[in-house]
């Protein structure tokens, strides 16, 4: 007999997961909001700041397998809590080591293990299980579930970052303000641990054995299946589109130093725009899903069209005339971020349009994550190096790179949508 769950239990569980996701990644991605302050109090160069995330991303390649091994021996809820507790400890430790770049690098590698090696697999299982159990279409997906999650994630992260940013303004000494902000962030993951414990329904998030439509256990993909998978041209389009979505999300962090170095606003004001850009706009995720499902009738088509508009918007920064009001440019930087949050959050639902077998979706997702990390491994350090050596010219190069990526992403998205339309007609 199929078990039903109350809307209250579902909402409480997704809220708990959203709070967890909104708090646990603040420290690894702290430069998104506190870019200038972190540079100031640590003495790092722009290149060193970028290399912290590079180390974090490279560590993912190493920690994924042992992390998954650990998570497979825990239930998903405990994995999420373990990740949150470990992140709380490491965040508090950062207060004592942030002056040492080497120790900070080590800390970021450890953060990669607990956030991406332990928390992320547990989170992924929970969200997919809840989506499948609450789906009304029978397809095993739930746009409302994912949309509600990302809305909770973004709003909670915005509140936490806003409180932490406000805390830094209460102190004249930058170091004291930075330490106070770190304490606020550590408190948020500790609170999230308790919320997960008391609000997340254990039965709702329990992982059932994966089975096929016929009731048989689904075979797992083996190494010998990978070459055949990569021969699928649409899979290659996915491996272009999804990583570009992530690259745009992570590289938008450079709008924070852009607003201070080029536009001329204060670090605190730039931090407020960063919170809106990176976290508040997560509330637009449900709108992105609605546009994809009900207006464009294809996630890939929606992303392709959105990237076309985005290419024009981003390219306009290359031709921004002098004398444009500071307030206008500041708010204008929010426009591309709005589009990013309405595409990045739903990117992997494009997999449904490529007719990938159920037992190979996880493999394609993994490849997409690996390719996507190149933004932090290659592009971000390059841009940061240019900031250190060429000054504001780095932003010209950044906007040019983003424009090219958007054109490629537009092509990939529309190609997937066109191919899916042909397959639907012949089916």
C-alpha positions as CSV (number, residue, x, y, z in Angstrom):
1,X,0.0,0.0,0.0
2,X,1.4,3.4,-1.0
3,X,2.1,5.6,2.0
4,X,0.8,9.2,1.9
5,X,2.4,12.2,3.6
6,X,0.8,15.3,4.9
7,X,1.7,18.6,3.3
8,X,3.0,19.8,6.7
9,X,5.6,17.0,6.9
10,X,6.7,17.5,3.3
11,X,7.0,21.3,3.8
12,X,8.9,20.9,7.1
13,X,11.3,18.4,5.6
14,X,12.1,20.5,2.5
15,X,12.4,23.6,4.7
16,X,14.9,21.8,6.9
17,X,16.9,20.6,3.8
18,X,16.8,24.1,2.4
19,X,18.2,25.6,5.6
20,X,20.9,23.0,5.6
21,X,21.8,23.7,2.0
22,X,21.6,27.5,2.5
23,X,24.1,27.4,5.4
24,X,26.6,24.6,4.7
25,X,28.2,26.1,1.6
26,X,28.6,29.7,2.9
27,X,32.1,29.1,4.2
28,X,33.5,27.4,1.1
29,X,32.0,30.1,-1.1
30,X,32.6,32.9,1.4
31,X,34.2,35.1,-1.2
32,X,30.8,35.5,-3.0
33,X,29.8,38.0,-0.3
34,X,32.9,38.8,1.7
35,X,35.4,39.0,-1.2
36,X,37.0,42.3,-0.2
37,X,36.9,41.8,3.5
38,X,38.5,38.3,3.3
39,X,41.2,39.7,1.0
40,X,41.8,42.5,3.5
41,X,42.1,40.5,6.7
42,X,43.9,37.5,5.3
43,X,46.4,39.4,3.1
44,X,45.7,37.0,0.2
45,X,46.0,38.1,-3.4
46,X,43.1,37.7,-5.8
47,X,44.8,34.7,-7.3
48,X,45.2,33.0,-3.9
49,X,41.5,33.7,-3.2
50,X,40.6,31.9,-6.4
51,X,42.9,29.0,-5.6
52,X,41.0,28.3,-2.4
53,X,38.0,27.3,-4.5
54,X,40.3,25.6,-7.0
55,X,41.6,23.4,-4.2
56,X,38.0,22.8,-3.0
57,X,37.0,21.7,-6.5
58,X,40.0,19.5,-7.2
59,X,39.5,17.8,-3.9
60,X,36.0,16.8,-5.1
61,X,37.6,14.3,-7.5
62,X,39.4,12.6,-4.6
63,X,36.6,12.7,-1.9
64,X,33.7,11.6,-4.0
65,X,34.3,7.9,-3.8
66,X,35.2,7.6,-0.1
67,X,32.5,10.1,0.7
68,X,29.9,8.0,-1.2
69,X,31.2,4.9,0.6
70,X,30.5,6.5,4.0
71,X,27.1,7.8,3.0
72,X,26.0,4.4,1.6
73,X,26.5,3.1,5.2
74,X,24.4,5.8,6.8
75,X,20.9,6.8,6.2
76,X,20.6,10.1,4.2
77,X,19.4,12.1,7.2
78,X,22.4,11.2,9.3
79,X,24.7,12.0,6.4
80,X,23.2,15.5,6.1
81,X,23.6,16.0,9.9
82,X,27.2,14.6,9.9
83,X,28.1,17.1,7.1
84,X,26.5,20.0,9.0
85,X,28.3,19.1,12.3
86,X,31.7,18.7,10.6
87,X,31.2,22.0,8.8
88,X,30.4,23.7,12.0
89,X,33.6,22.5,13.6
90,X,35.7,23.5,10.6
91,X,34.1,26.9,10.4
92,X,35.0,27.6,14.0
93,X,38.5,26.4,13.3
94,X,38.8,28.9,10.5
95,X,38.7,31.7,13.1
96,X,42.1,30.5,14.3
97,X,43.8,29.8,11.0
98,X,42.5,32.4,8.5
99,X,45.8,34.3,8.7
100,X,47.7,31.3,7.4
101,X,47.1,30.6,3.7
102,X,48.5,27.1,3.8
103,X,46.2,26.1,6.7
104,X,43.3,27.7,4.9
105,X,44.0,25.6,1.8
106,X,44.0,22.5,4.0
107,X,40.8,23.6,5.6
108,X,39.1,24.1,2.2
109,X,40.1,20.6,1.2
110,X,38.5,19.3,4.4
111,X,35.4,21.3,3.7
112,X,35.3,19.7,0.3
113,X,35.2,16.3,2.0
114,X,32.4,17.1,4.5
115,X,30.2,19.2,2.1
116,X,30.6,17.5,-1.2
117,X,31.8,14.1,0.0
118,X,29.3,13.5,2.8
119,X,26.6,16.2,2.7
120,X,26.0,16.3,-1.0
121,X,25.3,12.6,-1.6
122,X,22.9,12.6,1.3
123,X,21.2,15.7,0.2
124,X,20.8,14.4,-3.4
125,X,19.2,11.2,-2.2
126,X,16.7,13.0,0.0
127,X,15.6,15.5,-2.6
128,X,15.2,12.9,-5.3
129,X,13.3,10.5,-2.9
130,X,11.0,13.3,-1.7
131,X,10.4,14.4,-5.3
132,X,9.5,10.8,-6.3
133,X,7.3,10.2,-3.4
134,X,5.3,13.5,-3.7
135,X,5.2,13.5,-7.6
136,X,1.6,13.5,-8.9
137,X,2.6,12.7,-12.6
138,X,4.2,9.3,-12.0
139,X,7.4,10.4,-13.7
140,X,9.4,10.4,-10.5
141,X,10.0,14.2,-10.6
142,X,8.5,17.1,-8.8
143,X,9.1,20.6,-10.0
144,X,7.4,22.1,-7.0
145,X,9.6,20.0,-4.7
146,X,12.8,21.3,-6.3
147,X,11.5,24.8,-6.6
148,X,10.4,25.0,-3.0
149,X,13.8,23.6,-1.9
150,X,15.8,26.2,-3.9
151,X,13.5,29.0,-2.6
152,X,14.2,27.9,1.0
153,X,17.9,27.4,0.2
154,X,18.3,30.9,-1.2
155,X,16.2,32.8,1.3
156,X,17.9,31.1,4.3
157,X,21.4,31.8,2.8
158,X,20.4,35.4,2.2
159,X,19.2,35.8,5.8
160,X,22.4,34.2,7.2
161,X,24.7,36.2,4.9
162,X,22.8,39.4,5.6
163,X,23.1,38.9,9.4
164,X,26.8,38.0,9.0
165,X,27.4,41.1,6.8
166,X,25.5,43.3,9.3
167,X,27.7,41.9,12.1
168,X,30.9,43.0,10.4
169,X,29.6,46.6,10.4
170,X,29.3,46.6,14.2
171,X,33.1,46.6,14.7
172,X,35.7,49.2,13.7
173,X,38.4,46.5,13.5
174,X,38.1,44.5,10.2
175,X,39.5,41.3,11.8
176,X,37.1,41.4,14.7
177,X,34.2,41.9,12.3
178,X,35.4,39.1,10.1
179,X,35.6,36.7,13.1
180,X,32.1,37.7,14.3
181,X,30.8,36.9,10.8
182,X,32.4,33.5,10.9
183,X,30.8,32.8,14.3
184,X,27.3,33.7,12.8
185,X,27.9,31.3,9.9
186,X,29.0,28.5,12.3
187,X,25.9,29.1,14.4
188,X,23.7,28.7,11.3
189,X,25.0,25.2,10.5
190,X,24.7,24.2,14.1
191,X,21.0,25.4,14.1
192,X,20.4,23.7,10.8
193,X,21.6,20.4,12.4
194,X,18.9,20.7,15.0
195,X,16.2,21.7,12.5
196,X,17.0,18.7,10.4
197,X,16.8,16.5,13.5
198,X,13.3,17.7,14.6
199,X,11.7,18.8,11.3
200,X,12.8,16.3,8.7
201,X,10.4,13.3,8.6
202,X,12.5,10.1,8.7
203,X,10.0,7.9,6.7
204,X,9.5,10.6,4.0
205,X,13.2,10.8,3.3
206,X,14.0,7.1,3.6
207,X,15.6,5.8,0.5
208,X,13.9,2.9,-1.2
209,X,15.7,0.5,-3.5
210,X,15.9,1.7,-7.1
211,X,13.7,-0.3,-9.4
212,X,12.7,-0.1,-12.9
213,X,9.1,0.3,-14.2
214,X,8.8,-3.5,-14.4
215,X,9.8,-3.9,-10.8
216,X,13.2,-5.3,-11.5
217,X,16.3,-3.9,-9.8
218,X,18.0,-1.4,-12.2
219,X,21.5,-2.4,-13.2
220,X,24.3,0.0,-12.4
221,X,26.4,1.6,-15.1
222,X,29.8,0.0,-15.5
223,X,33.0,1.5,-17.0
224,X,32.5,-0.4,-20.3
225,X,29.1,1.5,-20.8
226,X,30.8,5.0,-20.7
227,X,32.3,5.1,-24.2
228,X,28.8,4.2,-25.7
229,X,27.2,6.9,-23.5
230,X,29.7,9.5,-24.8
231,X,28.9,8.6,-28.4
232,X,25.4,10.1,-27.9
233,X,25.6,13.6,-29.4
234,X,22.9,14.9,-27.2
235,X,24.8,13.7,-24.1
236,X,27.7,15.8,-25.3
237,X,25.3,18.7,-25.6
238,X,24.2,18.1,-22.0
239,X,27.9,18.1,-21.1
240,X,28.2,21.5,-22.6
241,X,25.0,23.0,-21.3
242,X,24.9,22.0,-17.7
243,X,28.5,22.9,-16.9
244,X,28.0,26.3,-18.6
245,X,25.0,26.9,-16.3
246,X,27.3,26.2,-13.3
247,X,30.2,28.3,-14.7
248,X,27.8,31.3,-15.0
249,X,26.6,30.7,-11.4
250,X,30.1,30.6,-9.9
251,X,31.7,33.3,-12.1
252,X,29.0,35.8,-11.2
253,X,30.8,36.2,-7.9
254,X,33.2,38.5,-9.7
255,X,30.5,41.2,-9.9
256,X,31.3,41.8,-6.2
257,X,34.9,43.1,-6.7
258,X,33.7,44.7,-10.1
259,X,31.3,46.9,-8.2
260,X,34.0,48.1,-5.8
261,X,37.0,48.3,-8.2
262,X,35.3,49.6,-11.3
263,X,31.9,51.1,-10.3
264,X,33.2,52.5,-7.0
265,X,30.6,51.5,-4.4
266,X,31.6,50.4,-0.9
267,X,32.4,46.7,0.0
268,X,29.4,46.7,2.3
269,X,27.1,47.9,-0.5
270,X,28.6,45.4,-2.9
271,X,28.1,42.7,-0.3
272,X,24.4,43.5,-0.2
273,X,24.1,43.2,-4.0
274,X,26.1,39.9,-3.8
275,X,23.5,38.5,-1.3
276,X,20.7,39.4,-3.6
277,X,22.5,38.1,-6.6
278,X,23.6,34.8,-5.2
279,X,21.0,33.9,-2.6
280,X,17.8,36.0,-2.7
281,X,17.4,35.3,-6.4
282,X,17.2,31.5,-5.6
283,X,13.5,32.4,-5.0
284,X,13.2,32.7,-8.8
285,X,13.9,29.0,-9.2
286,X,10.2,28.1,-9.2
287,X,9.6,30.7,-11.9
288,X,12.3,29.2,-14.0
289,X,10.6,25.8,-13.7
290,X,7.2,27.3,-14.6
291,X,8.7,29.0,-17.7
292,X,10.4,25.8,-18.8
293,X,7.3,23.5,-18.3
294,X,4.4,25.7,-19.2
295,X,5.7,28.4,-21.5
296,X,8.6,26.8,-23.5
297,X,7.5,23.2,-22.8
298,X,11.2,22.3,-22.7
299,X,13.9,23.1,-20.1
300,X,16.6,23.0,-22.8
301,X,14.6,25.4,-25.0
302,X,14.1,27.8,-22.1
303,X,17.8,27.8,-21.1
304,X,18.8,28.2,-24.8
305,X,16.5,31.3,-25.2
306,X,17.6,32.7,-21.8
307,X,21.2,32.3,-22.7
308,X,20.6,34.2,-25.9
309,X,19.2,37.2,-24.0
310,X,22.0,36.8,-21.4
311,X,24.7,36.9,-24.1
312,X,23.4,40.3,-25.2
313,X,23.2,41.6,-21.6
314,X,26.7,40.4,-20.6
315,X,28.2,41.7,-23.8
316,X,26.8,45.1,-23.1
317,X,29.2,45.5,-20.1
318,X,32.0,45.5,-22.7
319,X,30.5,48.7,-24.3
320,X,29.3,50.4,-21.1
321,X,29.9,54.2,-21.8
322,X,31.5,56.4,-19.2
323,X,29.2,58.5,-17.0
324,X,26.5,55.9,-16.5
325,X,25.0,56.4,-13.0
326,X,26.6,54.1,-10.3
327,X,23.2,53.0,-9.1
328,X,22.1,52.0,-12.6
329,X,25.1,49.8,-13.1
330,X,24.8,48.3,-9.7
331,X,21.2,47.2,-10.3
332,X,22.0,46.2,-13.9
333,X,24.5,43.6,-12.5
334,X,21.4,41.9,-10.9
335,X,19.8,41.3,-14.3
336,X,22.1,38.5,-15.6
337,X,22.0,36.9,-12.1
338,X,18.2,36.7,-12.2
339,X,18.5,34.7,-15.5
340,X,21.3,32.6,-14.1
341,X,19.2,31.5,-11.0
342,X,16.2,30.6,-13.3
343,X,18.4,28.3,-15.4
344,X,21.2,27.0,-13.1
345,X,18.7,25.6,-10.6
346,X,16.8,23.4,-13.2
347,X,19.7,22.5,-15.5
348,X,19.7,18.8,-14.9
349,X,16.0,18.4,-15.7
350,X,17.3,18.6,-19.3
351,X,18.3,15.0,-18.9
352,X,14.6,14.0,-19.4
353,X,14.9,15.4,-23.0
354,X,17.8,13.3,-24.1
355,X,16.3,9.8,-23.5
356,X,19.1,8.6,-21.3
357,X,18.4,5.3,-19.6
358,X,17.5,5.5,-15.9
359,X,20.7,3.6,-14.9
360,X,22.9,6.1,-16.6
361,X,21.5,9.4,-15.5
362,X,23.8,9.5,-12.4
363,X,26.8,8.9,-14.6
364,X,26.0,11.8,-16.9
365,X,25.4,14.0,-13.9
366,X,28.8,13.1,-12.5
367,X,30.5,13.9,-15.8
368,X,28.6,17.3,-15.8
369,X,29.9,18.1,-12.3
370,X,33.5,17.2,-13.3
371,X,33.3,19.4,-16.4
372,X,31.6,22.2,-14.5
373,X,34.3,22.3,-11.9
374,X,36.7,23.6,-14.7
375,X,35.2,27.1,-14.0
376,X,36.8,27.1,-10.6
377,X,39.9,25.1,-11.6
378,X,40.8,27.0,-14.7
379,X,38.7,30.2,-15.5
380,X,38.5,31.7,-12.0
381,X,42.3,31.5,-11.2
382,X,43.0,32.9,-14.7
383,X,40.6,35.9,-14.1
384,X,42.0,36.4,-10.6
385,X,45.6,36.4,-12.0
386,X,44.6,39.0,-14.5
387,X,43.1,41.1,-11.6
388,X,46.4,41.0,-9.8
389,X,48.5,41.7,-12.9
390,X,46.3,43.7,-15.3
391,X,43.9,45.4,-12.9
392,X,40.4,46.2,-14.2
393,X,41.2,44.8,-17.7
394,X,40.4,41.4,-16.1
395,X,36.7,42.3,-16.2
396,X,36.8,42.9,-19.9
397,X,38.3,39.4,-20.4
398,X,35.7,38.0,-18.0
399,X,32.7,39.5,-19.8
400,X,34.2,38.3,-23.2
401,X,34.5,34.7,-21.8
402,X,31.0,34.8,-20.4
403,X,29.6,36.0,-23.7
404,X,31.3,33.2,-25.6
405,X,30.1,30.6,-23.0
406,X,26.5,31.9,-23.3
407,X,26.5,31.6,-27.1
408,X,27.8,28.0,-26.9
409,X,25.1,27.3,-24.2
410,X,22.4,28.9,-26.3
411,X,23.4,26.6,-29.2
412,X,23.5,23.5,-27.0
413,X,20.1,24.2,-25.4
414,X,18.3,24.8,-28.7
415,X,20.0,21.8,-30.3
416,X,18.7,19.5,-27.5
417,X,15.2,21.0,-27.7
418,X,15.2,20.6,-31.5
419,X,16.4,17.0,-31.3
420,X,13.8,16.2,-28.6
421,X,11.0,17.6,-30.8
422,X,12.1,15.3,-33.7
423,X,12.2,12.3,-31.4
424,X,8.7,13.1,-30.1
425,X,7.3,13.4,-33.6
426,X,8.7,10.0,-34.7
427,X,7.7,8.2,-31.5
